[in-house]
Every structure is written in C-alpha cells, then in structure tokens.
Amino acid sequence: MYEEIHISTEASDAKVLIISVAARLAGMHPQTLRQYDRLGLVQPGRAGGGGRRYSERDVALLREVQRLSQDDGVNLAGIKRIIGLEQLVGDLQHRVAELTEQLEAAYDRIAQLEAMSSPYASRDLVRQETHSTALVVWRPRRSPDR
C-alpha cells in the first residue's frame, strides 16, 4: 500500500540544504516547499537569517508527499494525517523496543536471583511466558487457629 521511508542516519537529519536545492532534489518548485511548510507537512529547520534548511530526510518526505498526492490522489489534509500517523507508529515501535529491552533485562535479573542459593528465589520469582489477560488474586493462607 504505502511504502515506508527509512532514513535513520544522523547525517540524514542535518538541515543543510537550501530551498532551491531541496526543491530540485524532490522534483518540486520552491513555492510548493514553502506551502508545505506553512501547512505543516514538511517543516524544515531555519538558518540564522530565517532561511529554510532541509535535510535528506525532509527531501525523502517531500518525495513521499508528492507520491501520495500524484500517484494515490490523497489530498493534503489526508497526507498530513498519514504523516502524523506514520510518526506515531514509529514512536510507538521505538517505545515497544525500549520496553522489550527492559523486560528482557528484568527476566535476566530474575534468572540471576533464581540462580542464587536464597531459599526464596526459586519459590517467589516466576517468569510467565504467556501473554494472558487473566487476573490472579493472591490471598495469604490463613493459619488454622483463625
């Protein structure tokens, strides 16, 4: 359906291209880039004097905007929504990766604790492999004299 744009090097984020160069690389008129900036579709950085500075990532995004508009017939409001949702998906994927790393670190720590000779380690720490939505309620055992 929609192709993803994967440009993730730090150099691709450097805002170094002036508007005329970025427009030429994207196959657009500089006025189109100004309009996209005003609409919030592709927001370049700014130089000290206020001139727009585009990165390689910005140029790739400009090409994607053009593709969505011309090839798929998506209007600019739709494109803005698509870009926003793709950014959200990327942010969520990044967060999931972070949480997965934290979970694995916790599992590693549990394994370390289980390996210890503590009488509580093997009994109290349990790794649950399944992804269940079940609710488990723990109630301490009542002593027989109650």
N, C-alpha and C positions, 0 to 999 in steps of 0.2 A: 504494500500500500504506500506508505511514506518511507523514504529512505532516511536512515539516521545519519547525522553528521558527527563524525568522531574526529575531533581535532583537540588533543589534550596536552600538547607540549606547552611549556611556558613561553616559548618563542612565538607560538601562535596567538598568544594573548597580548603581546606587545603592541601598543597602539602607536604605530609608526607611519602608517600610510596616509597621505593627504587625500582629500576627497576625490580629486581628479584621477589619481592612480587607483584608488579603491573602486571607483565607478567603472573605469576601463577594465579592471580585472573581473568585475562582476557582470560586465556587459550591459551597463545601465548608464543613464545620463546622471550627472552630478545632482541635478534638481530632484531626481527621484530619490536619491540618498537623503537629501535634505527633508523631503516629505516623509520618508520612512522614519527619520529621526524624530520629527515633530509628532508623528503618530505613536512613537514608542516601539516600533517594530525592531529596528536595529539602532542601538544607541552607542555611538562612537565616544571615545574619550575626547578630551579637549586639550589643545595646546595652550601655552601661556597666554597667547593673544586671543584665544577663543576659537581658533580654527579646529575643525573636526579632524580627529586622527582615528583611523580604522586599523584593526588587527586582521590577521589572516582568518581568524575565527569569524570576525564580522563579515568579511568578504564571502566566506562559505555560507553564512546565514543569509546574506543578500541573494546569493545564487538560489538558496532554498526558497526564499520568499518569491523570487521570480518564477521558479519551477511550479510552486503551488498555485501561483496566480495564473500563469500562462498555460501550463500543461493540465492542471487539475481544475481550473476555473474557480478557485477559492477566493472569496473577496478578502479585502484587507483586514476586516474585523475578525473573520474566521482564521486568517493567518496569524493574527496576534494571539488569538486563543490557542491555536495549535502550538505556537512557540512557547507560550506560557505553560501549557500542559507538558510539553516535552521537557522544559526546565524543571518542572515539579517532579516528573518521573525520574529525571537524572538525580535530583536532590534526594528523593526517596530511595533510589537504588544505592546511593552513596551511604545513606543512613543505615539501610539494611546491612550493607557490607560492614560498617562500623559495629553494629550490634552483633553480627555474626562473629566478628573477631572477639568481642567482649565475651560472648557466650562460650566460645571455644577456650578462651583464657580461664573462664570460670570452671569449665569442665576439667581443664588441665590442673587447676588448683585443687579441685575435688579429688582427682586421681592422686595427686601428691599427698593430700591429707589421708586418703584411704590407705596409702602405702605405709603410712606411719604406724607405729605399734600402739596407738591410742585405742583403748577399749571402746571408745565412742565412734571412731572414724568409720568403721565398716558398717555400723548399725544405723547411724543417724544421717549419713550423706548418701543420697540415692540419685543417680543420674537417670532421668526419664527421657528415653529416646523418641517416644511417640509424641505427636502434636495433638493433644486431646483438649477438648473444651470442658472436660469433666471437672466438677468442683469436688475437692476432697476436704472433708472437715475432720480435724484431729481433736479428739477429746481424750484427756488423760484417763487412765484406768482409775476407777475408784477402789480404794482399799476395802477389803472385805468387812472391816469394822464400821463402815458408814451405812 
